[in-house]
Amino acid sequence: MALSLEKIKEERKKNKLLFLVKGSSESFVNTIRRLIIEEVPTLAVEDVEIKENNSALYDEMLALRLGLIPIKTDLKSYRLPENEAEVTEKSARCTLQLKLKAGKKGYVYAGEAESADPKCTFVYANMPVVKLLAKQKVDVTMTAVLGQGKNHTKWSPGWAFYRKQGLLNLGKVKNPELVARQSTDGVFTLKNGKLELNKEAMGDSLLLEYYADLDSGITLEYTDNIIFTLESWGQLSCKEMLDTAAQILIEKTEALEKAL
């Protein structure tokens, strides 16, 4: 059976994608998962020059917060640095300059930072960075670098996990009202006193085993298909993450063939 993908659910506002993998193995799917988390590169703040900071946050904590705020990443314009010199010299193809300056009482938000590249800004503009009191100021210059999650989690583009596809079978249920009441994810609904199974909701449900234990009239069986869940932190779209992971896998395979 040839490998095929079938989209189950996509929530663009939540940067979340679920799809069904047919004709593959857990080993292959886990390889894709690890490539996404560890190898797909993104931009993240690496160096912070603090010119002024008399807020309640220590310099180290302020730098930590800035480093963990996701940055929209354009993989066509940036590449991974080949050595430390490219980072130190602030190579235009490897690094991005951002500035954050504020002196107004209240919260300072990520959206107030100015980026040298309009395409690459902090993902969440309304994310608080620090709170200033009267006469307090913060003035920092940041250098973001393209990096990988295997070196630090701040470069990870998102989260990915998978599980075997489970299918519920509905028989004679003893207490349909109880099952419908406990079905908080919409897998079961009660209509005219009869329990109905929503097959489309099963792909996103994490309660399948719970339902099977809840009533003997509900049985669960697993197929050879795999449900893959992908969530982006916002630096890249889910499609970009998958495409990049696939390209990395191809490059690694070609390198292995040449080594042999």
C-alpha positions as CSV (number, residue, x, y, z in Angstrom):
1,M,0.0,0.0,0.0
2,A,1.4,3.4,-1.1
3,L,1.9,6.1,1.5
4,S,-1.0,8.6,1.5
5,L,-2.1,11.5,3.6
6,E,-5.7,12.5,4.3
7,K,-6.6,15.7,6.1
8,I,-8.9,15.2,9.1
9,K,-9.1,18.7,10.6
10,E,-7.4,22.0,10.2
11,E,-7.7,25.0,12.5
12,R,-5.7,27.8,11.0
13,K,-6.5,30.3,13.8
14,K,-5.0,27.8,16.3
15,N,-2.2,26.8,13.9
16,K,-3.2,23.2,14.3
17,L,-3.5,20.4,11.7
18,L,-4.6,16.7,12.0
19,F,-4.1,14.3,9.2
20,L,-4.4,10.5,8.6
21,V,-1.3,8.6,7.5
22,K,-2.0,5.4,5.5
23,G,0.5,2.9,4.3
24,S,3.3,3.8,6.6
25,S,4.9,2.7,9.9
26,E,5.3,4.2,13.3
27,S,9.1,4.4,12.7
28,F,8.7,6.5,9.6
29,V,6.1,8.8,11.2
30,N,8.2,9.2,14.3
31,T,11.1,10.2,12.1
32,I,9.0,13.0,10.6
33,R,7.9,14.1,14.1
34,R,11.5,14.3,15.3
35,L,12.6,16.2,12.2
36,I,9.9,18.8,12.8
37,I,10.7,19.3,16.4
38,E,14.5,19.1,16.2
39,E,15.6,20.0,12.7
40,V,13.2,22.4,11.1
41,P,14.9,25.8,11.6
42,T,13.3,29.0,12.9
43,L,14.4,32.5,14.0
44,A,14.8,33.2,17.8
45,V,16.6,35.9,19.8
46,E,20.0,34.7,20.7
47,D,21.9,37.9,21.8
48,V,20.5,40.8,23.7
49,E,22.3,44.1,24.2
50,I,20.6,45.9,27.1
51,K,21.2,49.6,27.0
52,E,18.8,50.5,29.7
53,N,16.5,48.4,32.0
54,N,15.3,49.6,35.4
55,S,12.2,47.5,35.3
56,A,11.4,44.9,38.0
57,L,12.8,42.2,35.7
58,Y,16.5,41.4,36.0
59,D,18.5,41.7,32.7
60,E,18.8,37.9,32.5
61,M,15.0,37.4,32.9
62,L,14.2,40.0,30.3
63,A,16.6,38.4,27.9
64,L,15.0,35.0,28.6
65,R,11.5,36.2,27.9
66,L,12.6,37.8,24.6
67,G,14.4,34.6,23.6
68,L,11.3,32.5,24.0
69,I,8.9,34.8,22.0
70,P,8.3,33.1,18.6
71,I,9.4,35.1,15.5
72,K,7.8,34.8,12.1
73,T,10.4,33.1,9.9
74,D,11.1,33.4,6.2
75,L,13.1,30.3,5.3
76,K,13.7,31.6,1.8
77,S,15.6,34.7,3.1
78,Y,17.6,33.1,6.0
79,R,19.9,30.1,6.4
80,L,21.6,28.3,9.2
81,P,25.0,29.8,10.2
82,E,27.9,27.6,9.2
83,N,30.1,28.9,12.0
84,E,30.2,31.3,15.0
85,A,31.8,34.0,12.9
86,E,28.6,34.5,10.9
87,V,26.6,35.0,14.1
88,T,29.3,37.3,15.6
89,E,29.5,39.4,12.5
90,K,25.7,39.4,12.2
91,S,25.5,38.0,8.7
92,A,22.5,39.3,6.9
93,R,21.5,35.7,5.7
94,C,21.7,34.2,9.2
95,T,20.7,36.9,11.7
96,L,17.9,39.5,12.2
97,Q,18.1,42.7,14.2
98,L,15.3,43.9,16.4
99,K,14.9,46.8,18.8
100,L,12.6,47.4,21.7
101,K,12.4,50.8,23.4
102,A,9.7,51.9,25.8
103,G,9.4,54.4,28.7
104,K,5.7,54.6,29.2
105,K,4.0,53.3,32.4
106,G,2.2,50.0,31.8
107,Y,2.9,46.9,29.9
108,V,5.4,46.7,27.1
109,Y,4.2,44.3,24.4
110,A,6.1,42.3,21.8
111,G,4.4,44.2,19.0
112,E,6.2,47.3,20.0
113,A,9.6,45.8,18.9
114,E,10.9,47.1,15.6
115,S,12.3,44.5,13.2
116,A,14.9,45.2,10.4
117,D,12.8,42.8,8.3
118,P,9.1,43.6,8.1
119,K,8.4,39.9,7.2
120,C,10.0,38.7,10.4
121,T,8.4,40.1,13.5
122,F,7.3,38.7,16.8
123,V,4.3,36.3,16.2
124,Y,2.2,37.4,19.1
125,A,2.0,41.2,19.1
126,N,-0.1,41.3,22.3
127,M,2.3,39.2,24.3
128,P,3.5,41.1,27.4
129,V,7.3,41.4,27.7
130,V,7.6,43.5,30.9
131,K,5.6,45.9,33.0
132,L,7.0,49.4,33.7
133,L,6.2,51.8,36.5
134,A,6.4,55.5,36.3
135,K,9.9,56.8,35.1
136,Q,11.1,53.2,34.3
137,K,12.5,52.5,30.9
138,V,13.7,49.6,28.8
139,D,15.9,49.9,25.8
140,V,17.3,46.7,24.2
141,T,18.8,45.6,20.8
142,M,18.3,42.0,19.9
143,T,20.0,39.7,17.4
144,A,17.8,36.8,16.3
145,V,19.5,33.8,14.7
146,L,18.2,30.9,12.6
147,G,18.6,27.8,14.7
148,Q,17.2,24.3,15.4
149,G,15.3,22.8,18.2
150,K,17.9,20.1,18.9
151,N,20.2,22.9,20.2
152,H,17.5,24.8,22.2
153,T,13.7,24.5,22.4
154,K,13.3,28.2,21.5
155,W,14.1,27.2,17.9
156,S,11.5,24.5,17.8
157,P,8.7,25.5,15.4
158,G,5.9,23.6,17.2
159,W,4.7,20.3,18.7
160,A,3.9,17.1,16.9
161,F,2.6,13.7,18.1
162,Y,0.9,10.7,16.6
163,R,-1.3,7.8,17.6
164,K,-2.9,4.7,16.1
165,Q,-6.3,5.4,14.5
166,G,-9.0,4.1,16.8
167,L,-12.6,3.3,15.7
168,L,-15.5,3.0,18.0
169,N,-18.4,0.6,17.3
170,L,-21.8,1.3,18.8
171,G,-23.9,-1.5,20.0
172,K,-26.6,-1.8,22.7
173,V,-25.7,0.8,25.2
174,K,-27.1,0.4,28.8
175,N,-27.1,4.1,29.7
176,P,-27.1,6.4,26.6
177,E,-27.8,9.5,28.7
178,L,-24.6,9.0,30.8
179,V,-22.5,8.4,27.7
180,A,-23.8,11.5,25.9
181,R,-23.3,13.6,29.1
182,Q,-19.7,12.4,29.4
183,S,-18.9,13.0,25.7
184,T,-17.4,16.5,26.0
185,D,-15.7,16.3,22.6
186,G,-18.9,15.6,20.6
187,V,-18.2,12.0,19.7
188,F,-21.6,11.0,21.1
189,T,-24.8,12.9,21.0
190,L,-28.3,12.0,22.2
191,K,-31.1,12.5,19.7
192,N,-34.7,11.5,20.5
193,G,-33.4,9.3,23.3
194,K,-31.1,7.4,20.9
195,L,-27.3,7.6,21.2
196,E,-25.6,8.6,17.9
197,L,-21.9,8.3,17.0
198,N,-20.2,11.2,15.2
199,K,-17.5,9.5,13.2
200,E,-15.9,12.8,12.1
201,A,-15.2,13.7,15.8
202,M,-13.4,10.4,16.5
203,G,-10.2,11.6,14.7
204,D,-9.7,14.4,17.1
205,S,-10.8,12.6,20.3
206,L,-8.5,11.5,23.0
207,L,-11.3,9.8,25.0
208,L,-11.9,6.7,22.8
209,E,-10.6,4.3,25.4
210,Y,-12.6,6.1,28.1
211,Y,-15.8,5.6,26.1
212,A,-15.1,1.9,25.6
213,D,-14.7,1.5,29.3
214,L,-17.8,3.5,30.1
215,D,-20.3,1.1,28.6
216,S,-20.0,-2.5,27.4
217,G,-22.1,-1.6,24.4
218,I,-19.2,0.5,23.0
219,T,-16.2,-1.3,21.6
220,L,-12.9,0.0,20.3
221,E,-10.6,-1.4,17.7
222,Y,-7.4,0.0,16.2
223,T,-6.4,0.1,12.5
224,D,-2.9,0.2,10.9
225,N,-3.5,3.9,10.1
226,I,-1.8,6.7,12.1
227,I,-3.3,10.0,13.2
228,F,-0.7,12.8,13.2
229,T,-1.3,16.0,15.1
230,L,0.8,19.1,14.3
231,E,0.7,22.4,16.2
232,S,2.7,25.4,15.2
233,W,4.0,28.1,17.6
234,G,3.5,30.6,14.7
235,Q,6.9,31.0,13.2
236,L,6.0,28.7,10.3
237,S,2.7,27.3,9.0
238,C,2.0,23.6,9.4
239,K,2.5,23.1,5.7
240,E,5.9,24.8,5.8
241,M,6.9,22.6,8.7
242,L,6.0,19.4,6.9
243,D,7.5,20.5,3.6
244,T,10.8,21.5,5.3
245,A,10.9,18.2,7.3
246,A,10.4,16.2,4.1
247,Q,13.2,18.1,2.3
248,I,15.5,17.5,5.3
249,L,14.7,13.8,5.2
250,I,15.5,13.7,1.4
251,E,18.8,15.4,2.0
252,K,19.8,13.1,4.8
253,T,18.8,10.0,2.7
254,E,20.9,11.3,-0.3
255,A,23.9,11.9,2.0
256,L,23.6,8.4,3.4
257,E,23.5,6.9,-0.2
258,K,26.7,8.8,-1.1
259,A,28.4,7.7,2.1
260,L,27.6,4.1,1.2
